Amino acid sequence: MAKRLGRYTLALENPVHIAGYAAVGSKMERDGPLGDRFDILNDDSYFGQKTWEKAESIMQKQACQRALDKAKMKEEDIDYIFAGDLLNQCISSSFSIRDLGIPFFGLYGACSTMSESLSLAAMTLEGHMADRCIASTSSHFCTAERQFRFPLEYGGQRPPSSTWTATAAGAVVLDNDPDSVKTSIKALTAGRIIDLGVTDQNNMGAAMAPAAADTIAHFLTDTSVKLSDIDGIFTGDLGTVGSELLYELLDRENIDIRSKHQDCGLLLYDRDKQDVHAGGSGCGCSASVLCSYLLPELEKGSMHNILFIATGALLSTTSVQQNESIPGIAHLVQLCKETKGE
């Protein structure tokens, strides 16, 4: 069974394995640095559908199906799926999964949903309450803009601190096959809600950075893991503004992650060539970077021990209109390249 380390971290006694994964994106993602690593790319942001919301559902469904194909499994092999997105009532996830026939837990962690879904799926498998699960999420630039900001036709100017919501989806199939020689989830650190009073919905990085710093510090304290033992710390999606703030906050705890840290929002796009301002964001940003870049690198053995920390801004259209501040959340998943016999 999982062993609790400190107050916030669980170490998995029987590591949960990554059996398959897939990333789906559109034109902006194709033109970014990771474009050739995606499983499915479609230049049509509608994905052949009549609305952007239906397009996002198709993306997440395609990611789940491709991940199952790569894991050599079928829908009926999966016990539970943990999924969510940015839209009201998580309609992208529920509409994408309704035809798969898999028991569904709908989640909302904003852009932290990929690490949240991985964490809950891993705990379910570690507790022997399931044999195979899927963790998935998605976002779409146009659906997010329509819900949280302005209709695209408005043509509003975005400030430098704003980020570009990824039109992307990621899905991971997990199992607890003891004979697997795969990438595994070794530990989890659950995040706390941290709110330092940021109210600017165009500065998500500043709202989420305190939560990322809090979670990283708790993991290092709980586990006594040294930064020298970690190949990379990957947050998502703080962008340039949030990443700098993250460093400043951790400096106060005498923790310097600069040489280890990269942000998914800065890995997905080329800021010099693509107009994404402070970087990428959205549930699909960290999910697609995980499934297109991080997991393949672990599988190849170019990295062996990484921390994946998806970050979320827990705002809504209602809270913004009521001048509420923006709470942040960040969940951490430690991923390791496992060799047989370990």
C-alpha positions as CSV (number, residue, x, y, z in Angstrom):
1,M,0.0,0.0,0.0
2,A,1.0,3.6,-0.4
3,K,3.1,5.1,2.4
4,R,2.4,8.6,3.6
5,L,5.5,10.8,3.7
6,G,4.9,14.0,5.7
7,R,1.5,15.6,5.4
8,Y,1.2,16.0,1.6
9,T,3.0,13.2,-0.2
10,L,2.2,9.5,-0.9
11,A,5.0,7.1,-2.0
12,L,3.6,4.2,-4.0
13,E,4.9,0.9,-2.7
14,N,3.9,-0.8,-6.0
15,P,4.5,1.8,-8.7
16,V,1.7,2.3,-11.1
17,H,2.9,1.9,-14.7
18,I,2.2,4.0,-17.8
19,A,0.9,1.5,-20.4
20,G,0.1,3.9,-23.2
21,Y,-0.3,7.6,-23.9
22,A,-1.2,10.0,-26.8
23,A,-1.2,13.7,-27.6
24,V,-3.6,15.5,-30.0
25,G,-3.2,19.0,-31.2
26,S,-4.1,21.5,-34.0
27,K,-2.2,24.0,-36.1
28,M,-0.5,26.1,-33.4
29,E,0.7,22.9,-31.8
30,R,2.0,21.6,-35.1
31,D,4.0,24.7,-35.7
32,G,5.6,24.6,-32.2
33,P,8.8,22.9,-31.2
34,L,7.0,19.7,-30.3
35,G,4.9,19.5,-33.4
36,D,6.5,16.4,-34.8
37,R,6.0,14.5,-31.6
38,F,2.2,14.6,-31.5
39,D,0.2,11.5,-32.3
40,I,-2.6,13.3,-34.1
41,L,-2.6,16.9,-35.6
42,N,-5.4,18.6,-37.4
43,D,-5.1,22.0,-39.0
44,D,-8.8,22.4,-38.8
45,S,-9.6,23.8,-35.3
46,Y,-13.1,22.5,-35.7
47,F,-11.9,18.9,-36.2
48,G,-14.6,18.4,-38.8
49,Q,-17.4,19.5,-36.3
50,K,-19.9,22.3,-36.3
51,T,-18.7,23.9,-33.0
52,W,-15.5,24.4,-31.2
53,E,-16.9,22.6,-28.1
54,K,-17.6,19.5,-30.2
55,A,-14.1,19.8,-31.6
56,E,-12.6,19.7,-28.1
57,S,-14.7,16.6,-27.3
58,I,-13.4,14.9,-30.5
59,M,-9.8,15.7,-29.5
60,Q,-10.1,14.1,-26.1
61,K,-11.8,11.1,-27.5
62,Q,-9.1,10.7,-30.2
63,A,-6.4,10.9,-27.5
64,C,-8.1,8.2,-25.4
65,Q,-8.5,5.9,-28.3
66,R,-4.9,6.3,-29.6
67,A,-3.6,5.8,-26.0
68,L,-5.6,2.6,-25.8
69,D,-4.3,1.4,-29.2
70,K,-0.7,2.0,-28.1
71,A,-1.4,0.1,-24.8
72,K,-2.9,-2.7,-26.9
73,M,-6.1,-2.4,-24.9
74,K,-9.8,-1.8,-25.7
75,E,-12.4,0.3,-23.9
76,E,-13.8,-2.7,-22.1
77,D,-10.4,-3.3,-20.5
78,I,-10.5,-0.1,-18.6
79,D,-12.1,0.1,-15.1
80,Y,-12.3,3.8,-14.7
81,I,-11.5,7.0,-16.6
82,F,-10.6,10.2,-14.7
83,A,-11.0,13.3,-16.9
84,G,-11.8,16.9,-17.0
85,D,-11.4,20.2,-18.9
86,L,-12.0,23.9,-18.6
87,L,-15.6,24.2,-19.7
88,N,-18.7,24.5,-17.5
89,Q,-19.8,21.1,-16.2
90,C,-16.7,19.5,-17.9
91,I,-18.8,19.0,-21.1
92,S,-15.7,18.3,-23.3
93,S,-14.8,15.3,-21.2
94,S,-18.3,13.9,-20.6
95,F,-19.4,14.3,-24.2
96,S,-16.1,12.6,-25.4
97,I,-16.4,9.7,-23.1
98,R,-20.2,9.0,-23.3
99,D,-19.7,6.6,-26.2
100,L,-16.8,4.7,-24.7
101,G,-18.8,2.8,-22.1
102,I,-16.1,3.4,-19.4
103,P,-17.1,4.4,-15.8
104,F,-16.3,8.1,-15.6
105,F,-15.1,10.4,-12.8
106,G,-15.4,14.0,-14.0
107,L,-12.8,16.3,-12.5
108,Y,-12.2,20.1,-12.4
109,G,-8.8,21.3,-11.4
110,A,-8.5,23.9,-14.2
111,C,-5.1,23.5,-15.9
112,S,-3.9,21.2,-13.1
113,T,-6.3,18.5,-14.3
114,M,-3.7,16.2,-15.9
115,S,-1.7,15.8,-12.7
116,E,-5.0,15.6,-10.7
117,S,-6.3,12.8,-12.9
118,L,-3.0,11.0,-12.9
119,S,-2.9,11.2,-9.1
120,L,-6.4,9.9,-8.5
121,A,-6.0,7.1,-11.1
122,A,-2.7,6.1,-9.5
123,M,-4.2,6.0,-6.0
124,T,-7.1,3.9,-7.3
125,L,-4.7,1.4,-8.8
126,E,-2.3,1.3,-5.9
127,G,-5.3,0.6,-3.6
128,H,-6.2,-2.4,-5.9
129,M,-9.6,-0.9,-6.6
130,A,-8.9,-1.2,-10.3
131,D,-6.5,-2.9,-12.7
132,R,-6.4,-0.3,-15.5
133,C,-7.4,3.4,-15.7
134,I,-7.2,6.3,-18.1
135,A,-6.3,9.9,-17.1
136,S,-7.1,12.5,-19.7
137,T,-7.9,16.2,-20.3
138,S,-8.2,18.8,-23.0
139,S,-8.5,22.5,-23.8
140,H,-9.3,24.5,-26.9
141,F,-8.3,28.1,-27.5
142,C,-11.6,29.1,-29.0
143,T,-13.8,27.5,-26.3
144,A,-11.8,29.0,-23.5
145,E,-11.8,32.5,-25.0
146,R,-15.5,32.3,-25.5
147,Q,-16.2,31.1,-22.0
148,F,-13.7,33.1,-19.9
149,R,-12.9,36.2,-21.9
150,F,-14.4,37.6,-25.0
151,P,-15.9,36.3,-28.3
152,L,-13.1,36.0,-30.8
153,E,-14.9,38.5,-33.1
154,Y,-14.3,41.1,-30.4
155,G,-10.7,41.3,-31.3
156,G,-9.5,42.5,-27.9
157,Q,-5.8,43.1,-27.2
158,R,-4.0,40.8,-24.9
159,P,-1.5,42.1,-22.4
160,P,2.1,40.7,-22.4
161,S,1.3,38.6,-19.3
162,S,-1.5,36.7,-21.0
163,T,-1.0,33.1,-22.3
164,W,-2.4,31.2,-25.3
165,T,-4.8,28.4,-24.4
166,A,-3.6,25.2,-26.2
167,T,-5.9,23.4,-28.6
168,A,-4.7,20.1,-27.4
169,A,-5.6,16.9,-25.5
170,G,-3.6,14.2,-23.7
171,A,-4.5,10.8,-22.4
172,V,-2.6,8.2,-20.4
173,V,-3.4,4.6,-19.8
174,L,-2.2,3.3,-16.4
175,D,-2.0,-0.3,-15.1
176,N,-0.5,-2.2,-12.2
177,D,1.0,-5.1,-14.2
178,P,3.9,-6.3,-12.0
179,D,5.8,-7.7,-15.1
180,S,5.9,-4.4,-16.9
181,V,9.2,-2.6,-17.7
182,K,7.8,0.8,-18.1
183,T,7.7,4.4,-16.9
184,S,6.0,4.4,-13.5
185,I,4.5,6.8,-11.0
186,K,6.5,6.7,-7.9
187,A,5.1,9.4,-5.6
188,L,2.3,12.0,-5.5
189,T,2.1,15.3,-3.7
190,A,-1.4,16.8,-3.4
191,G,-1.5,20.5,-3.7
192,R,-3.2,23.1,-1.4
193,I,-5.3,26.0,-2.6
194,I,-3.0,29.1,-2.4
195,D,-4.5,32.5,-3.0
196,L,-2.2,35.6,-2.7
197,G,-4.9,38.0,-4.0
198,V,-4.1,38.1,-7.8
199,T,-7.2,39.4,-9.6
200,D,-6.0,39.8,-13.2
201,Q,-7.4,37.0,-15.3
202,N,-4.8,37.8,-17.9
203,N,-2.0,36.9,-15.6
204,M,-2.6,33.3,-14.8
205,G,1.1,32.7,-14.2
206,A,1.2,35.0,-11.2
207,A,-2.0,33.4,-9.8
208,M,-0.6,29.8,-10.1
209,A,3.1,30.3,-9.2
210,P,2.5,30.4,-5.4
211,A,0.7,27.0,-5.5
212,A,3.5,25.5,-7.6
213,A,6.1,26.7,-5.2
214,D,4.2,25.4,-2.2
215,T,3.8,21.9,-3.7
216,I,7.4,21.6,-4.8
217,A,8.6,22.7,-1.4
218,H,6.4,20.1,0.3
219,F,7.5,17.3,-2.0
220,L,11.2,18.0,-1.3
221,T,10.6,18.3,2.5
222,D,8.4,15.2,2.7
223,T,10.6,12.9,0.7
224,S,14.1,14.4,1.4
225,V,14.8,13.9,-2.3
226,K,17.7,16.0,-3.5
227,L,17.5,18.2,-6.5
228,S,20.7,16.5,-7.8
229,D,18.6,13.3,-8.0
230,I,16.0,14.8,-10.3
231,D,16.5,15.1,-14.1
232,G,13.8,17.8,-14.6
233,I,11.0,19.7,-12.9
234,F,8.2,20.5,-15.3
235,T,5.5,22.9,-14.4
236,G,2.4,23.7,-16.4
237,D,1.6,26.4,-17.3
238,L,3.3,29.3,-15.6
239,G,4.8,30.9,-18.7
240,T,7.5,33.5,-18.4
241,V,5.8,35.6,-15.7
242,G,4.9,32.7,-13.5
243,S,8.2,30.9,-13.9
244,E,10.2,34.0,-12.6
245,L,7.8,34.4,-9.7
246,L,8.2,30.7,-8.9
247,Y,12.0,31.1,-8.6
248,E,11.6,34.1,-6.4
249,L,9.2,32.3,-4.1
250,L,11.4,29.2,-3.8
251,D,14.4,31.3,-3.2
252,R,12.8,32.3,0.1
253,E,12.9,28.6,1.1
254,N,16.5,28.3,0.0
255,I,15.4,26.2,-3.0
256,D,16.9,26.9,-6.4
257,I,15.4,24.9,-9.2
258,R,16.5,27.1,-12.1
259,S,18.9,24.5,-13.6
260,K,16.2,21.8,-13.4
261,H,13.0,23.7,-14.3
262,Q,11.2,24.0,-17.5
263,D,7.6,25.1,-18.1
264,C,5.2,23.2,-20.3
265,G,3.7,26.6,-21.5
266,L,7.2,27.5,-22.8
267,L,8.0,24.1,-24.3
268,L,4.9,23.8,-26.4
269,Y,5.3,27.0,-28.4
270,D,8.1,29.1,-29.9
271,R,7.6,32.6,-28.4
272,D,9.9,34.2,-31.0
273,K,7.9,32.9,-33.9
274,Q,4.4,32.4,-32.5
275,D,2.3,35.1,-30.9
276,V,1.6,33.5,-27.6
277,H,2.8,36.3,-25.4
278,A,3.9,34.8,-22.0
279,G,3.5,31.2,-23.3
280,G,1.0,28.4,-23.5
281,S,-1.8,27.4,-21.0
282,G,-4.9,25.4,-20.7
283,C,-5.5,21.8,-19.6
284,G,-4.3,20.5,-22.9
285,C,-0.9,22.3,-22.6
286,S,0.7,20.3,-19.9
287,A,-1.2,17.2,-20.9
288,S,0.1,17.3,-24.5
289,V,3.7,18.1,-23.4
290,L,3.6,15.2,-21.0
291,C,2.3,12.8,-23.7
292,S,4.3,14.1,-26.6
293,Y,7.6,14.9,-25.0
294,L,8.1,13.9,-21.3
295,L,6.8,10.3,-21.4
296,P,8.7,9.4,-24.6
297,E,11.9,10.8,-23.2
298,L,11.5,8.7,-20.1
299,E,10.7,5.7,-22.2
300,K,13.9,6.2,-24.2
301,G,15.9,6.6,-21.0
302,S,17.2,10.1,-21.7
303,M,15.5,11.1,-18.4
304,H,15.0,8.8,-15.5
305,N,13.4,10.8,-12.7
306,I,11.2,13.9,-13.2
307,L,8.6,15.9,-11.4
308,F,5.5,16.8,-13.3
309,I,3.5,19.6,-11.7
310,A,0.4,20.8,-13.6
311,T,-0.9,24.1,-12.2
312,G,-4.4,25.5,-12.2
313,A,-6.2,28.8,-11.7
314,L,-9.5,28.1,-10.0
315,L,-11.5,31.0,-11.4
316,S,-14.9,31.1,-13.1
317,T,-16.8,33.7,-15.2
318,T,-18.9,34.3,-12.1
319,S,-16.0,34.8,-9.7
320,V,-14.3,37.2,-12.1
321,Q,-17.5,39.3,-12.4
322,Q,-17.7,39.5,-8.7
323,N,-14.1,40.8,-8.4
324,E,-12.9,37.7,-6.5
325,S,-9.2,36.9,-6.4
326,I,-7.9,33.8,-8.3
327,P,-7.0,30.8,-6.1
328,G,-4.2,28.5,-7.5
329,I,-3.6,24.8,-7.2
330,A,-0.7,22.5,-8.2
331,H,-0.5,18.7,-7.9
332,L,2.8,16.9,-8.3
333,V,3.5,13.5,-9.9
334,Q,6.9,11.9,-9.7
335,L,7.6,9.8,-12.8
336,C,10.5,7.4,-13.1
337,K,12.0,5.2,-15.8
338,E,11.8,1.7,-14.3
339,T,14.0,-1.2,-15.2
340,K,13.1,-4.9,-14.7
341,G,13.8,-6.1,-11.3
342,E,13.5,-2.7,-9.6
